[in-house]
Amino acid sequence: MEAEQIITIALVDDHALFREGLREILESDGDMRVVGEAGDSAAAVTMVGRTLPDIVLLDVEIPGEEVTETVSRIRGLSPDTRIIILSMYDGPQLLSRLLGAGIRGYLLKSVHRHELIAAVRSVHEEPTRVVLAVSRNSLAQVEAASAPTLSDKELEVLQLAAQALSNSQIARRLGLAEATVKRHMRNIFVKLNAVSRIDAVNKALAASLIAPYTRIDPD
């Protein structure tokens, strides 16, 4: 197999036996090679700077500095390296912080070997892809936290738009000028990246920003 086809991987975990198991799993597939190992954050940063791996598998509880700082330092040294977090902890707040720091994967250590290998291949082949193997509850909380924020008045306007009311009808319902309703709708389109009223309503429903509606007769 040609060298350029090999996926190079660095392992960062303070348990040598766990790293040994990971190495065995990964290198059992002929297109992956472990090029470095580290047991703490400082050693991890030094090792990544030396080896510049394609992928880093990083234990979330690595000794040393806080994990998001380790992620930032690794990305600063090797921007093309994709970082996949391995964790026993399934928490939405930590996951949100790590996604903000630029990780490309978050896997619970309970995943099967084929899931681990598939995740490594996925983020290597598509550098912008993010692979998550967490509970549905954590994922839902992360998605909710990243949902666009609409003002109370924008939510009122959109809820009425979802009921097929026109701008003038919405204006009468809310005691606003029609021009004000139009301004709110323009802001809603921008925040939701919507191209039409129907698109805005559908996106707001998908993000649970407004309640499901029953179409009513206009005024």
C-alpha positions as CSV (number, residue, x, y, z in Angstrom):
1,M,0.0,0.0,0.0
2,E,1.4,3.4,-0.9
3,A,2.4,5.8,1.9
4,E,-0.1,8.5,0.8
5,Q,-3.0,6.1,1.3
6,I,-2.1,5.5,5.0
7,I,-4.2,7.3,7.6
8,T,-1.8,8.4,10.3
9,I,-3.1,8.4,13.9
10,A,-1.9,9.7,17.3
11,L,-3.3,8.2,20.5
12,V,-3.6,10.3,23.6
13,D,-4.7,8.5,26.8
14,D,-3.1,8.0,30.1
15,H,-3.8,4.3,30.2
16,A,-1.1,2.4,28.3
17,L,-3.2,-0.7,28.1
18,F,-6.1,1.2,26.5
19,R,-3.7,2.7,23.9
20,E,-2.3,-0.7,23.2
21,G,-5.9,-2.0,22.5
22,L,-6.6,1.0,20.2
23,R,-3.4,0.5,18.3
24,E,-4.3,-3.2,17.7
25,I,-7.8,-2.3,16.5
26,L,-6.7,0.4,14.2
27,E,-3.7,-1.3,12.7
28,S,-5.7,-4.5,12.1
29,D,-7.0,-2.5,9.1
30,G,-4.1,-2.1,6.7
31,D,-4.7,1.5,5.8
32,M,-4.2,2.9,9.4
33,R,-0.9,3.5,11.2
34,V,-0.3,4.8,14.8
35,V,2.6,7.2,14.5
36,G,2.6,8.5,18.1
37,E,1.3,8.1,21.6
38,A,1.1,10.3,24.7
39,G,-0.2,10.0,28.2
40,D,-0.7,13.7,29.1
41,S,-1.6,17.0,27.5
42,A,1.9,18.5,27.3
43,A,3.4,15.3,25.8
44,A,0.4,15.2,23.4
45,V,1.1,18.7,22.0
46,T,4.8,17.9,21.6
47,M,4.1,14.6,19.9
48,V,1.5,16.1,17.5
49,G,3.9,18.9,16.6
50,R,6.5,16.3,15.7
51,T,4.4,13.7,13.8
52,L,1.6,15.9,12.3
53,P,-0.9,13.0,12.2
54,D,-4.1,13.0,10.1
55,I,-6.1,12.0,13.2
56,V,-5.7,12.4,16.9
57,L,-7.8,10.2,19.2
58,L,-7.9,12.2,22.5
59,D,-9.1,11.1,25.9
60,V,-11.3,13.8,27.3
61,E,-9.9,13.4,30.8
62,I,-6.2,13.5,29.8
63,P,-3.9,14.6,32.7
64,G,-2.7,18.2,32.4
65,E,-4.5,21.2,31.1
66,E,-8.2,21.4,30.3
67,V,-9.1,19.4,27.2
68,T,-10.4,22.3,25.2
69,E,-7.1,24.0,25.7
70,T,-5.3,20.9,24.5
71,V,-7.6,20.8,21.4
72,S,-6.8,24.5,20.6
73,R,-3.0,24.0,21.0
74,I,-3.1,20.9,18.8
75,R,-5.1,22.7,16.1
76,G,-2.7,25.6,16.3
77,L,0.3,23.4,15.7
78,S,-1.3,21.2,13.0
79,P,-4.5,22.7,11.5
80,D,-5.0,19.8,9.1
81,T,-5.1,17.3,12.0
82,R,-8.7,16.2,12.8
83,I,-9.4,15.5,16.5
84,I,-11.8,12.8,17.7
85,I,-12.6,12.8,21.4
86,L,-12.9,9.5,23.3
87,S,-14.9,9.8,26.5
88,M,-16.7,7.9,29.2
89,Y,-18.7,11.1,29.9
90,D,-21.8,11.9,27.9
91,G,-22.6,15.5,28.7
92,P,-24.0,18.2,26.4
93,Q,-22.2,21.2,27.9
94,L,-18.8,19.6,27.4
95,L,-19.7,18.4,24.0
96,S,-20.8,22.0,23.0
97,R,-17.6,23.4,24.2
98,L,-15.5,20.9,22.3
99,L,-17.4,21.4,19.1
100,G,-16.8,25.1,19.5
101,A,-13.1,24.3,19.9
102,G,-13.1,22.5,16.5
103,I,-13.2,18.8,17.2
104,R,-14.4,16.5,14.4
105,G,-15.7,13.7,16.5
106,Y,-16.9,12.7,19.9
107,L,-17.2,9.0,20.7
108,L,-18.1,7.3,23.9
109,K,-15.6,4.6,24.8
110,S,-18.5,2.1,24.7
111,V,-18.5,2.2,20.9
112,H,-17.8,-1.0,18.9
113,R,-14.5,-1.3,17.0
114,H,-16.3,-1.0,13.7
115,E,-17.8,2.3,14.8
116,L,-14.4,3.6,15.8
117,I,-12.8,2.7,12.5
118,A,-15.8,4.1,10.5
119,A,-15.5,7.4,12.4
120,V,-11.7,7.7,11.7
121,R,-12.3,7.0,8.0
122,S,-15.2,9.4,7.8
123,V,-13.5,12.5,9.2
124,H,-10.3,11.7,7.2
125,E,-12.2,11.4,3.9
126,E,-14.4,14.4,4.6
127,P,-12.5,16.9,6.8
128,T,-15.6,19.1,7.5
129,R,-17.7,16.2,8.7
130,V,-18.4,15.8,12.4
131,V,-19.1,12.3,13.8
132,L,-20.9,12.0,17.1
133,A,-21.7,8.8,19.0
134,V,-23.5,10.2,22.1
135,S,-26.9,9.8,23.7
136,R,-29.9,11.2,21.9
137,N,-30.6,13.4,24.9
138,S,-27.1,15.1,24.7
139,L,-27.4,15.5,21.0
140,A,-30.9,17.1,21.3
141,Q,-29.6,19.6,24.0
142,V,-26.6,20.6,21.8
143,E,-28.8,21.1,18.8
144,A,-31.3,23.2,20.9
145,A,-28.4,25.4,22.2
146,S,-27.2,26.1,18.7
147,A,-30.6,26.9,17.3
148,P,-31.1,30.5,16.0
149,T,-32.5,33.0,18.6
150,L,-35.6,35.0,17.6
151,S,-36.9,37.8,19.7
152,D,-40.3,37.4,21.4
153,K,-42.0,39.7,18.8
154,E,-40.4,37.8,15.9
155,L,-41.7,34.5,17.4
156,E,-45.2,36.0,17.7
157,V,-45.0,37.2,14.0
158,L,-43.7,33.8,12.8
159,Q,-46.3,31.9,14.8
160,L,-49.1,33.9,13.1
161,A,-47.4,33.6,9.7
162,A,-47.5,29.8,10.3
163,Q,-51.3,30.1,10.4
164,A,-51.2,31.6,6.9
165,L,-52.0,35.1,8.0
166,S,-50.8,37.9,5.7
167,N,-48.6,40.8,6.9
168,S,-51.5,43.1,7.2
169,Q,-53.5,40.5,9.2
170,I,-50.6,39.9,11.5
171,A,-50.2,43.7,12.0
172,R,-53.9,44.0,13.0
173,R,-53.6,41.0,15.4
174,L,-50.5,42.4,17.1
175,G,-51.4,46.2,16.9
176,L,-48.3,46.9,14.8
177,A,-47.7,48.8,11.6
178,E,-47.5,46.6,8.5
179,A,-44.0,48.0,7.8
180,T,-42.9,46.8,11.3
181,V,-44.2,43.3,10.5
182,K,-42.3,43.3,7.2
183,R,-39.2,44.3,9.1
184,H,-39.6,41.4,11.6
185,M,-40.1,39.0,8.7
186,R,-36.9,40.2,7.0
187,N,-35.0,39.6,10.3
188,I,-36.6,36.2,10.6
189,F,-35.5,35.2,7.1
190,V,-31.9,36.3,7.8
191,K,-31.7,34.5,11.2
192,L,-33.1,31.3,9.9
193,N,-31.4,31.5,6.5
194,A,-34.9,31.1,4.9
195,V,-35.9,31.9,1.4
196,S,-39.7,32.1,1.9
197,R,-42.3,32.3,4.6
198,I,-43.0,28.5,4.3
199,D,-39.2,27.8,4.6
200,A,-39.0,30.0,7.7
201,V,-42.0,28.3,9.3
202,N,-40.6,24.8,8.5
203,K,-37.2,25.7,9.9
204,A,-38.7,27.2,13.0
205,L,-40.9,24.1,13.6
206,A,-37.8,21.8,13.1
207,A,-35.9,23.8,15.7
208,S,-38.9,23.9,18.1
209,L,-38.9,27.7,18.0
210,I,-42.7,27.8,17.4
211,A,-45.5,25.4,18.3
212,P,-47.1,23.1,15.7
213,Y,-50.1,24.8,14.3
214,T,-53.5,24.3,12.8
215,R,-54.4,26.4,9.8
216,I,-57.1,28.9,10.6
217,D,-59.3,31.0,8.5
218,P,-57.9,34.5,7.9
219,D,-59.6,37.6,9.3
